[in-house]
């Protein structure tokens, strides 16, 4: 038992040490590798057989992926400075708790960062009209696949970064856990947006712990109340605890936003960049019915 615990701690220390100094090249490989893997998996296990030219559909999504990378890279020094400060000053939730194993410390750090950086940011974007207008770019994809994962307007990339920064400060995560969280967040987002068809029972079982593909795609249904549900990215527990979890059969899914039905405009980079600045009233729940 002692040797097993020793090996576990050693493995966790190795993992933490790796993410503490993870090279930019490795982070890029995680992005490209995940995208490539799920892109290929979509061909063999498609949920929907989209009638589209995959590369043409991917073009605006990859453009916004690039803008997200540039913004995150430009602002990365703020994450590093904040993570170093909370570590040096023993500040933040996980640093105020009783001493725990390194594995539990890492899990709790990632778990709480997922709340601030993903769930809370996402929830607020849906509830505050100007932020919803920015977030629309993500929702107006009519053919959700793995490239949709990083289809975020540059303004939204800044908003999401701000919430992650807030999370690092409040949770008190060192830079190693920040990098681990971001890597997991990226891969999970590619996974949950991928146009893949898991067995329904497996997807349902997964959804009790992590956000599964079917669970997240309900959030991309074109009508309320489904659009305003299932905000999580890694852990599904936040939606279940906070009452924002919903279920619908995947066969009934229709992607997009009901008041932005023009697929041609929603595939045009110039139009998408202008989308947050259009006049638009979000429909009320009473105006929508279940499809």
C-alpha positions as CSV (number, residue, x, y, z in Angstrom):
1,X,0.0,0.0,0.0
2,X,2.8,2.4,0.9
3,X,4.6,1.7,-2.4
4,X,1.3,2.2,-4.4
5,X,0.8,5.6,-2.7
6,X,4.4,6.5,-3.3
7,X,4.1,5.7,-7.0
8,X,0.8,7.6,-7.3
9,X,2.4,10.7,-5.7
10,X,5.4,10.4,-7.9
11,X,3.3,10.1,-11.0
12,X,1.2,13.1,-10.0
13,X,4.4,15.1,-9.2
14,X,5.7,14.3,-12.7
15,X,2.4,15.4,-14.3
16,X,2.4,18.7,-12.4
17,X,6.0,19.3,-13.2
18,X,5.3,18.7,-16.9
19,X,2.4,21.2,-17.0
20,X,4.3,23.7,-15.0
21,X,6.8,24.2,-17.8
22,X,4.8,22.8,-20.8
23,X,6.4,24.0,-24.0
24,X,4.2,26.1,-26.4
25,X,4.9,23.4,-29.1
26,X,3.3,20.8,-26.9
27,X,0.2,23.0,-26.3
28,X,-0.1,23.4,-30.0
29,X,0.2,19.6,-30.5
30,X,-2.7,19.1,-28.0
31,X,-4.8,21.5,-30.1
32,X,-4.0,20.1,-33.5
33,X,-3.9,16.5,-32.3
34,X,-7.3,16.7,-30.7
35,X,-8.8,18.5,-33.7
36,X,-7.3,15.9,-36.1
37,X,-8.4,12.9,-33.9
38,X,-12.0,14.0,-33.6
39,X,-12.2,15.2,-37.2
40,X,-11.2,11.7,-38.3
41,X,-13.6,10.1,-35.8
42,X,-16.5,12.1,-37.2
43,X,-16.0,10.4,-40.5
44,X,-16.4,6.9,-39.0
45,X,-18.9,7.5,-36.3
46,X,-21.1,10.5,-37.4
47,X,-24.1,11.6,-35.4
48,X,-25.5,13.4,-38.4
49,X,-24.6,13.0,-42.0
50,X,-24.3,16.7,-42.8
51,X,-24.6,17.7,-46.5
52,X,-21.7,20.1,-46.4
53,X,-18.2,20.6,-47.7
54,X,-16.3,20.0,-44.5
55,X,-13.3,22.2,-45.2
56,X,-15.5,25.1,-46.3
57,X,-17.6,24.8,-43.1
58,X,-14.3,24.6,-41.1
59,X,-12.8,27.8,-42.6
60,X,-14.6,30.4,-40.4
61,X,-14.3,28.1,-37.3
62,X,-10.6,27.7,-37.8
63,X,-10.3,31.5,-38.3
64,X,-11.9,32.1,-34.9
65,X,-9.7,29.4,-33.4
66,X,-6.7,31.3,-34.6
67,X,-7.9,34.6,-33.1
68,X,-8.6,32.8,-29.8
69,X,-5.0,31.5,-29.8
70,X,-3.6,34.9,-30.5
71,X,-5.6,36.6,-27.8
72,X,-4.8,33.9,-25.2
73,X,-1.1,34.0,-26.1
74,X,-1.0,37.8,-25.9
75,X,-2.7,37.8,-22.4
76,X,-1.0,34.7,-21.1
77,X,1.4,36.8,-18.9
78,X,-1.6,37.8,-16.8
79,X,-2.4,34.2,-16.0
80,X,1.3,33.6,-15.1
81,X,1.5,36.7,-12.9
82,X,-1.7,35.9,-11.1
83,X,-0.8,32.2,-10.6
84,X,2.6,33.1,-9.2
85,X,1.0,35.7,-6.9
86,X,-1.6,33.3,-5.3
87,X,1.1,30.7,-4.9
88,X,3.6,33.1,-3.2
89,X,0.9,34.5,-0.9
90,X,-0.9,31.2,-0.2
91,X,-4.1,32.8,-1.5
92,X,-7.3,31.1,-2.8
93,X,-9.8,28.4,-1.9
94,X,-7.6,25.4,-2.4
95,X,-4.8,27.0,-0.4
96,X,-7.0,27.7,2.6
97,X,-8.3,24.1,2.9
98,X,-6.7,21.5,5.1
99,X,-3.6,19.8,3.7
100,X,-4.5,17.1,1.2
101,X,-2.8,14.8,-1.3
102,X,-1.4,16.3,-4.5
103,X,-3.9,14.3,-6.6
104,X,-6.9,15.7,-4.7
105,X,-5.3,19.2,-4.7
106,X,-5.0,19.0,-8.6
107,X,-8.5,17.5,-9.0
108,X,-10.1,20.2,-6.9
109,X,-8.2,23.0,-8.6
110,X,-9.3,21.8,-12.1
111,X,-12.8,21.2,-10.8
112,X,-13.2,24.8,-9.5
113,X,-11.5,26.4,-12.4
114,X,-14.0,24.6,-14.6
115,X,-16.7,26.4,-12.7
116,X,-15.3,29.9,-13.2
117,X,-13.6,29.5,-16.6
118,X,-16.4,27.5,-18.3
119,X,-19.7,27.2,-16.5
120,X,-20.0,30.7,-14.9
121,X,-18.6,32.5,-18.0
122,X,-21.0,30.6,-20.2
123,X,-24.0,31.1,-17.9
124,X,-23.4,34.9,-17.7
125,X,-23.0,35.1,-21.5
126,X,-26.5,33.7,-21.9
127,X,-28.0,36.0,-19.3
128,X,-26.5,39.4,-20.2
129,X,-27.7,40.7,-23.5
130,X,-24.5,42.4,-24.8
131,X,-22.5,39.2,-23.9
132,X,-25.2,37.0,-25.5
133,X,-24.8,39.0,-28.7
134,X,-21.1,38.2,-28.7
135,X,-21.7,34.6,-27.9
136,X,-24.1,34.2,-30.8
137,X,-21.2,33.6,-33.1
138,X,-20.7,30.3,-31.4
139,X,-24.4,29.3,-31.6
140,X,-25.0,30.2,-35.2
141,X,-23.1,27.2,-36.6
142,X,-25.7,25.1,-38.4
143,X,-23.5,22.1,-38.6
144,X,-21.9,21.5,-35.2
145,X,-18.7,19.5,-35.3
146,X,-15.3,19.5,-33.6
147,X,-14.2,22.7,-35.4
148,X,-17.1,24.5,-33.7
149,X,-15.3,24.1,-30.3
150,X,-13.3,27.3,-30.7
151,X,-15.7,29.3,-32.9
152,X,-15.7,32.3,-30.6
153,X,-15.8,36.0,-31.5
154,X,-12.5,37.7,-30.5
155,X,-14.5,39.7,-27.9
156,X,-15.7,36.5,-26.4
157,X,-12.2,35.1,-26.2
158,X,-11.3,38.1,-24.0
159,X,-14.4,37.6,-21.9
160,X,-13.6,33.9,-21.3
161,X,-10.0,34.7,-20.6
162,X,-11.2,37.2,-17.9
163,X,-13.4,34.6,-16.2
164,X,-10.5,32.1,-16.2
165,X,-8.2,34.8,-14.7
166,X,-10.8,35.4,-12.0
167,X,-10.9,31.7,-11.4
168,X,-7.1,31.5,-10.9
169,X,-7.3,34.3,-8.4
170,X,-10.3,33.0,-6.4
171,X,-9.3,29.3,-6.5
172,X,-5.6,30.0,-6.0
173,X,-4.3,27.6,-8.6
174,X,-0.6,27.5,-9.5
175,X,0.4,27.8,-13.2
176,X,0.8,24.0,-13.5
177,X,-2.9,23.5,-12.7
178,X,-3.9,26.4,-15.0
179,X,-2.1,24.7,-17.9
180,X,-3.6,21.3,-17.0
181,X,-7.1,22.8,-16.9
182,X,-6.7,24.6,-20.2
183,X,-5.4,21.4,-21.9
184,X,-8.3,19.4,-20.5
185,X,-10.8,22.2,-21.4
186,X,-9.6,22.3,-25.0
187,X,-9.8,18.5,-25.5
188,X,-13.2,18.3,-23.8
189,X,-14.6,21.1,-25.9
190,X,-13.4,19.3,-29.1
191,X,-14.9,16.1,-27.8
192,X,-18.3,17.4,-26.9
193,X,-18.8,19.4,-30.1
194,X,-17.5,16.5,-32.3
195,X,-20.2,15.1,-34.7
196,X,-19.8,11.7,-33.2
197,X,-22.4,9.1,-32.2
198,X,-21.7,7.3,-28.9
199,X,-24.0,4.5,-27.8
200,X,-26.8,6.3,-25.9
201,X,-26.3,4.3,-22.7
202,X,-22.6,5.1,-22.7
203,X,-23.3,8.8,-23.4
204,X,-25.8,8.9,-20.6
205,X,-23.5,7.2,-18.1
206,X,-20.7,9.6,-19.0
207,X,-23.0,12.6,-18.5
208,X,-23.3,11.9,-14.8
209,X,-19.7,12.8,-14.3
210,X,-18.4,14.7,-17.3
211,X,-20.1,16.6,-20.1
212,X,-20.9,14.1,-22.9
213,X,-21.4,14.9,-26.6
214,X,-25.2,14.5,-26.4
215,X,-25.4,16.5,-23.3
216,X,-23.6,19.5,-24.8
217,X,-25.3,19.4,-28.2
218,X,-28.7,19.9,-26.4
219,X,-27.2,23.4,-25.6
220,X,-26.8,23.9,-29.4
221,X,-30.5,23.2,-30.1
222,X,-32.0,26.3,-31.9
223,X,-34.7,27.0,-29.5
224,X,-35.3,27.8,-25.8
225,X,-35.3,26.5,-23.2
226,X,-32.6,24.0,-24.5
227,X,-30.3,26.8,-25.6
228,X,-30.2,28.0,-22.0
229,X,-29.1,24.7,-20.5
230,X,-26.1,22.5,-20.1
231,X,-23.4,25.2,-19.8
232,X,-20.6,23.0,-18.5
233,X,-17.5,22.0,-20.3
234,X,-15.6,19.4,-18.4
235,X,-17.7,18.4,-15.3
236,X,-21.5,17.9,-15.7
237,X,-22.0,18.3,-11.9
238,X,-22.2,22.1,-12.2
239,X,-25.3,21.9,-14.4
240,X,-26.9,19.2,-12.2
241,X,-26.2,21.0,-8.9
242,X,-27.3,24.5,-10.2
243,X,-30.5,23.3,-12.0
244,X,-29.4,24.1,-15.6
245,X,-29.3,20.4,-16.8
246,X,-31.8,19.4,-19.5
247,X,-32.3,16.4,-21.7
248,X,-33.8,15.8,-25.0
249,X,-33.4,13.0,-27.5
250,X,-30.6,13.7,-30.0
251,X,-32.8,12.8,-32.9
252,X,-34.7,16.0,-32.3
253,X,-31.7,18.3,-32.4
254,X,-31.7,21.3,-34.8
255,X,-28.6,23.4,-34.7
256,X,-28.4,27.2,-35.0
257,X,-30.4,30.1,-33.5
258,X,-34.1,30.4,-34.6
259,X,-33.9,34.2,-35.2
260,X,-30.6,34.0,-37.1
261,X,-31.6,31.4,-39.8
262,X,-29.4,32.6,-42.7
263,X,-26.8,29.8,-43.0
264,X,-24.9,31.7,-45.7
265,X,-24.4,34.7,-43.5
266,X,-23.6,32.5,-40.5
267,X,-20.8,31.0,-42.5
268,X,-19.2,34.3,-43.6
269,X,-16.3,35.6,-41.4
270,X,-17.1,39.2,-42.1
271,X,-20.8,38.8,-41.2
272,X,-19.9,36.9,-38.1
273,X,-17.5,39.6,-36.9
274,X,-20.4,42.1,-37.2
275,X,-22.9,39.8,-35.6
276,X,-22.6,41.1,-32.0
277,X,-23.5,44.6,-33.1
278,X,-26.8,43.8,-34.8
279,X,-30.2,44.8,-33.3
280,X,-31.8,41.7,-31.8
281,X,-34.2,40.7,-29.1
282,X,-33.6,37.3,-27.6
283,X,-36.9,35.4,-27.6
284,X,-38.6,34.7,-24.3
285,X,-39.2,31.2,-23.1
286,X,-43.0,31.6,-23.6
287,X,-42.4,32.3,-27.3
288,X,-40.8,28.9,-27.8
289,X,-42.2,25.4,-27.8
290,X,-40.5,22.0,-27.8
291,X,-39.5,20.9,-31.3
